[in-house]
Amino acid sequence: MITSNYKNKILNSIVISGWPAVGKTTLATELAIEFGYKHYNGGDVLKMLAAEKGYLVSGNDWWDTEEAKNFMEERESNSYFDIEVDRKLVEIVRMGKVVVTSYTLPWLVPESIKIWLKGSRSNRIKRMAKRDSLNLKQARDIIQQRDDNNVRIYNSLYGYEFGKDLSVFDFVLDTDLLNLNSLLLISKTIVKNLRL
C-alpha cells in the first residue's frame, strides 16, 4: 500500500521514519547510494552524545547492552539529549542532499521528502531477530520497549503521537506488502520525481 500527502514542494533532502526494525536504515542507505547523498542516522548522533557523556559506546548492537540501558534511563530524565540530536539533524537536513533516518524530524523539518515506513509488529520482530541474531522472545521484548519509549518520549517532548499521526508524511510505504526490491524501486521513483 502506498499513500501520498505530497503538496508540490521542491525538495532535496529525504527523511525516513517508522517504528524500530521496519527497514529505515536499509532504505536510507540505498537511497543515499542511488542519489549520491550523505546518510545520517538519528541513533548514531544520540550514541555520539552518549559517548561525550562518558558512556562506553561500541558496536551496532550497543542499544541492547546494559550500558545503553543506563544511558536510556539518564536520557528519560534529561531531555537535553533528544533536543540536541534533533537540533543537529535539523541543521543537517537543511544543508541538503542528505538522507536521514529519524523518529522526530518529519515533524520538525517541513522542507524535506518525508517517508513513513509502515510495518506490523510481528514482521518487525522477525526482522530484528534475524538482523541481530536474537530469538523471537528477545526481539519481541526489545521492540515492545523501544515502541513504548518512542511514544512516551516524543509525546512528552513535542506533543505528537508517534506512529499514529502520519499527517506530516508525504508518503507511507507498507513494508509488509512490498518486498525490498519493490520498496527501493518505488522510493527511488518518488525521489527522482520530487528532488531538485
Helices and strands as residue ranges (DSSP letters): E 2-4, E 14-18, H 24-35, E 38-41, H 42-52, G 62-64, H 66-77, H 80-95, E 98-101, H 105-108, E 113-118, H 121-132, H 136-158, E 171-174, H 180-194
